[in-house]
């Protein structure tokens, strides 16, 4: 979409509202606005619409709706669909905030939730019932990088008429084709790879046009989790370099994983395309690349992990991932700190686990930085 000035970069429509030629036009837009007609920027905005159209085309879905953050997208996707008495089956290996919604908030509204080990076919089969309304999972879990057989889970869910919701943020929109593997609704934190440069928050929900416009859009319009025009413009710029950035970052992550897999100070190195990964064959089948993130489990627990983090000179401590800058996180004390020790143990989030999000720095420089930090333990 371009204005009459023919600008090369998309325009930013920083406006709250829109004016009408006459009262009848205002009435008609509030009854049913066309795709290029707007009434209020909480309902829709031309710049936001450009981002929605572009990400939907990139992912091969009929439509998309942008939100203020990734968690706003998760919340809207689930709450616009579910009601009291519905049954949801969810993988238990989730980002901390996602698990909070599934495990704490949904039950407050009388939604029945069953948590399963996402990599266990037997547990999915036992949990999905004829009355199940939805299943929810992360395609690749954060931070232990479990890979779920999405095609299998989707077939199981669709067999009882359940909707499949997939948080696909960790592998990025490039490396895990969630819609092709059966996801009815795909959710992204656009804050991560889509922006990829630490500038803004954003989220997006993708799916069929009927779901996006008849179910989700009304919910977001009236609950207020809309994306700002300025953030949509930033994310449009991010989409232009997404492939270049993520492929370079995946090269680095894979290199680090291979170099670290036998390191004497590590209990394990986790990366989907390492042959030692428990779902290695499935990852090869479902993913085009291993992604930009790896995790390492440092022998010596929290104290050793903290010494490693504090010794890094290039990679920086932060709880984001998918950024052009290399970032490291200690999940047990940050993103997953609200879980009990028993819950973290169940998920494999040990006190020595560190998540590494590879950036765009020189690969060997980053490898040297990680190596010298491990030497400091």
N, C-alpha and C positions, 0 to 999 in steps of 0.2 A: 504494500500500500504506500503510495506517495501522494503528497499534496500537489497543488497546482504549480509549485515552484520547481518540481522535478529534482529534489535533493537526492544525493547518492546514498546518504545514511538516513534510515527511517526517522521520521519526525516524532518528537515527544509531545503528546497532547496532555499538558499539565493543566487539567481542568477538573473541577468537581462536577459541574453540570453542563447542560446543553440547552440551547434556546430553540424555539419552534416558530415556524412561519405563521401559525395560527392555532387557535384552540383545538380545532378538529385534528390537526396533525399531532398535537400533544396527546390527545385522547387515543388516537390510533396506535401511537408508539407504546403507551402503557398497556394497551390491550395485547398487542403482539408486534414487537419491534423486529425489523429485518436484521440480518447479520451486520449490515453497515449502518444501522440506526441506533442511537444511544440516548439514554434518558438521564443517567446519573452514574458517576464513575465507580460507585460501589456495585452497580449492576453490570457495567461493561465500559470499556474505554478503547479507542482505536489502537493505541500502542500495545495495550495488553492483548487485544484481539490479534494483532500481527504475531505476537509471540505464540499465542495458542495455536494459530493456524500453522505456523512453521514447525513447532514441535510435534503436532499431530501428523503432519506430512512426513517428517523424519521418522516417526515411530510406526507409521502405517496404520494409524487408528482413524476412526471417522471424525473424532472431535477431541477437544481438550478444554480444560478450564483452569486458569491460573489462580493461585492463592497467595496469601501473604508470606507463608513459610511452608517448609516441608511438613511440619507437624499439623499446620492448618489443613493441608491437603489430606493427610491421613485421617484426621478428625472428621473432615467434611465427607470424605468417601464413605466412611463407616456409618456415621450418624445420619447421613441423608438416606441411608438404605435400611437401617435396622430399627426395630421397635421392640417394646416390651414383649417378652415371651419368645423372641427369636433365639435360635441356637447358632453359635459361631464356634468353629474349630480353628485354632491358631497354633502355629509353631511357637514353641516357648523361647527359642533363640531369637530375640528381637532387640533392637536398639532400646535403651532404657525408657525413653518417652513413649515409644510405641507400646512397649509392654505395660506401661502405666495406664494407657488408654484401654488396652484389652483386658488387663487383669483387675484394675481398680475402678475405672470410670464406667465401662459398659455394664458391669453387674449392678451398679447403683441405679441404672435405668431398667433393671429386670431383664437384661439380656444374659442368657445362659452361655457361658464360655468354657470350652474344653481346651486345655493346653496339651500339646503332644510334642514328642521328639520329632522334629521336622524331617529327619533323615530316616525315620522308621516307617516303612510301608505298613507294617502291622498296626502301628498306633494310629495312623491315618484311617485305615480300614475299620478299626474298632470304634473310632470317634465319630466318623461321618455317618449320620443317621438319615432316614428318609425325611425328617423334618428340618434338617440343617439348612439354614438360610445362606450362610456365607463361610468361606475359609479365608484366612489371612496369613501371609507369610512374607519373609524377606527372601528374595531369590538367592542371594548370598548373604549370610548372616553377619551382623556387625557385633563383636569384633573377631569372632572365631572362624569366620569364613566357611561355615558349613554351606554346602550346595544342595539345594532341595530339588528333587525330581519333579519339576513343575508340570511336565506333560502328564505324568502319572497322577499327581494330585488333582490336576484340572479334570481329567477324565473321571476320576472318582467323584469329585464335587458335582460336575455337570450331570452325572448319572442320577443324582437326587434333586437336580434343579437348583443347586447352590451357586452363588456368585463367587468368583475367584478374585480376590484382591491381592495384589503383589506390590510390595515396596521394593523397587528396583534401583534404589539410589546407589548402593555400594559398587556394583559392577559398571555403572554409568549407562546412559541410553545406547551406547555403542556395542557393548560386548555381551549382553544377555538379552535376546529377543523375546521378552516376556509375552507380548501379545501373540506372537507366532506359536508359543508353547502352551497357550491356553488361558492366559490371564484375561479376564473380562475387564478388569479395571487395574491400570498400572499407575503407580504413584511415584513421584520423584521429589526429593528435596533439591530444587534448582539451585540452592545455595552452594551445593557441592560442585560437581563437574561442570554443570551447565554454565554457572558463573565462572567458577574455577579460578578466581583471582581475588578472593577474599573481600569482595566489595559490598554485597547486599544479600538479603534474605529473599527467598521465593520458593514456591511449590507449584506443582502442576499435577492434575488428575487427567488421565487419558482413558477413553473407552468409546463405546458406541454413541452415536449422536442422540439416540433416545435417552440413554442413561445420563449423559452430560447435560442435556438441555431440559429434560423432563424431571429428573430426580435431583441431580447435584446442583445445578445452577440456582434453582429456587432456594435451596438451603443456604448456599453461600451468600446470595444476595441479601437474605434477611438476617443472617447471623454476622455478617460483616468481615469475613476473612479474606477480603479481596486484595489483589496485588496492586501496588502503585504503578503509575505510568512510567515513572523514572526507573524503577527496578525492572520493569518489563523491557525497557530500552537497553539497560545494561545486559540483561539476559539474551536479548537478540544479538548483541555484540558477542556474547559468549558462544552462542551457537555457531558463529562464523568460524571460530577456531577450535571447536570442540574436538573434532577428529584429530587435528594436528597435535593438540595438547595431550589428549588421552592416550593416543598411540605411543607418543614419546614417553609419557609417564609409565605406561604399561611395560615398555622396554626396560626402563630402569627398575621397576618393581620386580620383574622376572629375573633380571640380572642379580639384584640383591638377594632374592630368595635362593637362587642357585649357589651363590657364594656363601651364604650363611647356613645352608641346610645341614652341614656337618660341623658347625662351630662348637668347640668344646664347652663354651660357657652357656650354651642354649640347650634347653630340654627339648625343644621342637621349633621348627620354622614352618609356618602355615601359609600356603599360597595355593590357590586352586589348581594350577597347572604344574605343581611339583608332583612327581610320581609317588611321593610319600603321603600325599593328601588322601584322606579316607574316601573322598568322592572324586578321585582323579579321573576315572573313566567317564563318569557322568559329566564332570566339568568339561572334558574334551568334547563331549557330545553336544552340550547345551551352549557353551561359551565360545566366542570367536577369539578372545584373548583372556588372560588370567586376571585382568584388572589392574588398577593402580595402587592397590593396598595389599600389604602383607602383615602378618603378625608374628612376633617372636616371643617365646616363653623363656625368660632368663632364669637360669639356676641361681637360687639365692633369694627369691621372693621380692617383697616390696622394697627392701633396702637396696638390693642389687639393681632393681629396675630404676629406682630413683637416682642412684649413682650414674647409671647409664644415661638417663635422660638429661641430667645436669651437666654431663661431660660433652654432650653434642655441641658442635659449633656451627654447623650448617642447618641441620634440621632443627625446627623450633617446636617447643611444647605448646600444643593447642588441641582443642577437642574437635576441630573440623577435619574433613578429608576431601580429596578431590581437588586440592588447590595447586596452583602453579609453584607454590613454595612447599618444600618437604616439611611435613608436620608429624609429630609423634604424640601419642596419648597413652596414659596408663588407665585403662577402662575401670579397673576395680575401685579406683578412688575418684573417678570423674563421671563418665557417661553411665556407668552401671553401679555407682556407689550406693544407690537406694535399695538395691537388691540385698537380701541377706547373704551371709557367707555360704550357707547351704545352697541357695539359688545360684550364686556365682559358680560354685563347685559343679553343680548340675550342668551348667552351660559351658564349663571348661575355661572360665575366666579366672585364672589363677592370679595370685598376687605378683607373679613375675611376668605376666602377659603385657606386652607393649604392642600397640598398633602403629604401623608406619605407613604413612601416605606419601608415596614418592612424588616429588615435584619435577620441575624442569631444569634443575641444576645439572651440571656435568655429572654423568653417571659415576665415573671413577672418583671424583671429588666426594660425592655422597657416600660411596662405598668406603672410602678411606675414613670419612668422618664416623660412620657407624663402627668401623673396626677399631679406631682409636678409643671410642667411648666404651666399647666392650672391654678393651684392655685396661680401662680404669677401674673395673670391678675387682 
